[in-house]
Amino acid sequence: MKIEQRLYPRCSTSEAEFRVFSHDTKIIGRLVNIGQKGLAFRYTPKPGNPAEFKLIDILGTGPARWHLPEVACESAYDISVLAENQTFTGSETRLCGLQFIQLTIEQKERLAILLEQCDAGTHNTILTRRLDSLMIGFDPLSGFSPAAG
């Protein structure tokens, strides 16, 4: 029997496409789950570059367009795992758990909306509409927000 050790529940992101981008190492990973105090994501490390995740962006792609920028965090774990639903490719896949450090009020609000929709089980249409309202001109390709100037 597996006992949950987290203090706060996590929202699985298997239904939506979310990515984690590391400012430190420019690594992009796939978000596995997220909660109010942290997240877990899978990534493929760059050979010869130690993975550091001190400042990240969380991006929703496709219909779940969403952006939580410049989240300060620290590593809770970083372990090697088997890639899901894939044959052996020779490349390593890792699972990394990050703990958030002092989210801003705006970051907490954006995260709360995501988690609220997850708790309600409405990942698709309602979540997309609510998250789109938070984009306020964010361009996920360039990272530039025209509204911010």
The 8 nearest C-alpha neighbors of each residue, nearest first, counted from 0:
[[1, 2, 3, 4, 5, 8, 6, 9],
 [0, 2, 3, 4, 5, 8, 6, 9],
 [1, 3, 4, 0, 5, 6, 8, 7],
 [4, 2, 5, 1, 6, 8, 7, 0],
 [3, 5, 2, 6, 7, 1, 8, 9],
 [6, 4, 7, 3, 8, 9, 2, 36],
 [5, 7, 4, 8, 3, 36, 9, 34],
 [8, 6, 5, 9, 34, 35, 36, 4],
 [9, 7, 34, 5, 10, 6, 35, 33],
 [10, 8, 34, 33, 32, 11, 7, 38],
 [9, 11, 33, 32, 34, 117, 12, 114],
 [12, 10, 32, 13, 31, 9, 33, 14],
 [11, 13, 32, 14, 15, 31, 10, 30],
 [12, 14, 15, 11, 31, 16, 32, 30],
 [15, 13, 12, 16, 122, 11, 123, 17],
 [16, 14, 12, 13, 17, 63, 122, 59],
 [15, 17, 60, 59, 18, 61, 63, 14],
 [16, 18, 59, 30, 58, 60, 29, 15],
 [17, 19, 29, 58, 30, 28, 57, 59],
 [18, 20, 57, 28, 27, 56, 30, 29],
 [19, 21, 27, 56, 55, 26, 57, 22],
 [22, 20, 55, 25, 26, 23, 24, 52],
 [21, 23, 25, 54, 55, 24, 20, 52],
 [22, 24, 21, 25, 51, 52, 54, 53],
 [23, 25, 26, 21, 22, 50, 51, 52],
 [26, 24, 21, 22, 23, 20, 27, 55],
 [27, 25, 21, 24, 20, 28, 44, 42],
 [26, 28, 20, 19, 21, 25, 18, 42],
 [27, 29, 42, 19, 41, 18, 40, 30],
 [30, 28, 18, 41, 40, 17, 19, 31],
 [29, 31, 40, 18, 17, 32, 19, 39],
 [32, 30, 40, 39, 12, 11, 29, 13],
 [33, 31, 11, 10, 39, 12, 38, 30],
 [32, 34, 38, 9, 10, 37, 39, 11],
 [35, 33, 9, 37, 36, 10, 38, 8],
 [34, 36, 37, 7, 110, 33, 111, 114],
 [37, 35, 99, 34, 98, 7, 38, 33],
 [38, 36, 98, 99, 34, 97, 35, 33],
 [37, 39, 33, 97, 32, 96, 34, 98],
 [38, 40, 96, 32, 31, 95, 30, 97],
 [39, 41, 30, 31, 29, 95, 94, 28],
 [42, 40, 94, 29, 28, 93, 95, 30],
 [43, 41, 28, 93, 92, 44, 29, 40],
 [42, 44, 92, 91, 93, 45, 41, 90],
 [45, 43, 42, 46, 50, 91, 92, 26],
 [44, 46, 48, 47, 43, 26, 49, 50],
 [47, 45, 48, 44, 49, 43, 91, 90],
 [46, 48, 45, 49, 44, 50, 24, 43],
 [49, 47, 45, 46, 50, 44, 24, 51],
 [50, 48, 51, 47, 45, 44, 24, 46],
 [51, 49, 48, 24, 52, 44, 45, 26],
 [52, 50, 23, 53, 49, 24, 21, 74],
 [51, 53, 54, 21, 23, 55, 50, 73],
 [52, 54, 72, 71, 73, 51, 55, 23],
 [53, 55, 71, 70, 22, 52, 69, 72],
 [56, 54, 21, 70, 69, 20, 22, 52],
 [55, 57, 68, 20, 69, 67, 19, 70],
 [58, 56, 19, 67, 66, 18, 20, 68],
 [59, 57, 66, 18, 17, 65, 60, 56],
 [58, 60, 17, 65, 64, 63, 16, 66],
 [61, 59, 64, 63, 16, 17, 58, 62],
 [60, 62, 63, 64, 16, 59, 15, 17],
 [61, 63, 64, 127, 60, 123, 15, 59],
 [64, 62, 127, 59, 61, 60, 65, 15],
 [65, 63, 59, 60, 62, 61, 131, 130],
 [64, 66, 59, 130, 58, 63, 134, 131],
 [65, 67, 58, 57, 68, 59, 134, 64],
 [66, 68, 57, 56, 106, 58, 65, 69],
 [69, 67, 56, 70, 66, 57, 55, 106],
 [68, 70, 56, 55, 54, 71, 67, 22],
 [69, 71, 55, 54, 68, 56, 72, 102],
 [72, 70, 54, 100, 53, 99, 69, 55],
 [73, 71, 99, 100, 53, 98, 97, 54],
 [74, 72, 98, 97, 53, 75, 52, 99],
 [73, 75, 97, 76, 96, 98, 52, 72],
 [74, 76, 96, 97, 98, 73, 77, 95],
 [77, 75, 96, 95, 74, 78, 97, 94],
 [76, 78, 95, 94, 96, 93, 79, 75],
 [79, 77, 94, 93, 80, 76, 95, 92],
 [78, 80, 93, 92, 94, 77, 91, 81],
 [81, 79, 93, 92, 94, 82, 78, 91],
 [80, 82, 83, 92, 79, 91, 93, 87],
 [81, 83, 92, 85, 80, 84, 86, 87],
 [82, 84, 85, 81, 86, 80, 92, 41],
 [85, 83, 82, 86, 81, 87, 88, 80],
 [86, 84, 83, 82, 87, 88, 81, 92],
 [85, 87, 88, 84, 82, 83, 89, 81],
 [86, 88, 89, 85, 90, 82, 81, 91],
 [89, 87, 90, 86, 85, 91, 82, 92],
 [88, 90, 87, 91, 86, 92, 82, 81],
 [91, 89, 88, 92, 43, 87, 44, 82],
 [90, 92, 43, 93, 89, 44, 79, 80],
 [93, 91, 43, 80, 42, 82, 79, 81],
 [92, 94, 79, 80, 78, 42, 41, 43],
 [95, 93, 41, 78, 77, 40, 79, 80],
 [94, 96, 77, 40, 39, 76, 41, 93],
 [95, 97, 39, 76, 75, 38, 74, 77],
 [98, 96, 74, 75, 37, 38, 73, 72],
 [97, 99, 37, 72, 73, 36, 75, 74],
 [100, 98, 72, 37, 36, 71, 97, 101],
 [99, 101, 72, 71, 102, 98, 73, 70],
 [102, 100, 103, 99, 71, 72, 70, 104],
 [103, 101, 106, 100, 107, 104, 99, 70],
 [102, 104, 106, 105, 107, 101, 108, 70],
 [103, 105, 107, 106, 108, 102, 109, 101],
 [106, 104, 108, 103, 107, 109, 102, 110],
 [107, 105, 103, 109, 108, 104, 102, 110],
 [106, 108, 104, 110, 105, 109, 111, 102],
 [109, 107, 111, 105, 106, 110, 104, 112],
 [110, 108, 106, 112, 111, 107, 105, 113],
 [109, 111, 107, 113, 108, 112, 106, 114],
 [112, 110, 108, 114, 113, 109, 115, 107],
 [113, 111, 115, 109, 110, 114, 116, 108],
 [112, 114, 110, 116, 111, 115, 117, 109],
 [113, 115, 117, 111, 116, 112, 118, 110],
 [116, 114, 112, 118, 117, 113, 111, 119],
 [117, 115, 119, 113, 114, 118, 121, 126],
 [116, 118, 114, 120, 119, 115, 122, 10],
 [119, 117, 115, 120, 116, 114, 10, 121],
 [118, 120, 116, 117, 121, 115, 122, 114],
 [119, 121, 117, 118, 122, 116, 115, 123],
 [122, 120, 116, 119, 123, 125, 117, 126],
 [123, 121, 126, 120, 117, 116, 124, 125],
 [122, 124, 126, 121, 125, 127, 63, 15],
 [125, 123, 127, 126, 128, 122, 121, 62],
 [126, 124, 128, 127, 123, 121, 129, 122],
 [127, 125, 129, 122, 128, 123, 124, 116],
 [126, 128, 63, 130, 124, 125, 129, 131],
 [127, 129, 131, 125, 126, 130, 124, 132],
 [130, 128, 126, 132, 131, 127, 125, 133],
 [129, 131, 133, 127, 132, 65, 128, 126],
 [132, 130, 128, 134, 133, 129, 127, 64],
 [131, 133, 130, 129, 134, 128, 135, 127],
 [134, 132, 130, 131, 135, 129, 65, 109],
 [133, 135, 131, 137, 136, 132, 65, 130],
 [136, 134, 133, 137, 132, 146, 144, 131],
 [135, 137, 144, 134, 146, 145, 138, 143],
 [138, 136, 144, 134, 135, 143, 139, 142],
 [137, 139, 142, 140, 143, 141, 144, 136],
 [140, 138, 142, 141, 137, 58, 143, 66],
 [141, 139, 138, 142, 143, 137, 60, 58],
 [140, 142, 143, 138, 139, 144, 137, 145],
 [143, 141, 139, 138, 140, 144, 137, 68],
 [144, 142, 141, 138, 137, 145, 139, 147],
 [143, 145, 137, 136, 147, 146, 138, 142],
 [146, 144, 148, 147, 136, 143, 137, 138],
 [147, 145, 144, 148, 136, 135, 137, 143],
 [146, 148, 144, 145, 143, 136, 135, 137],
 [147, 145, 146, 144, 143, 136, 137, 135]]
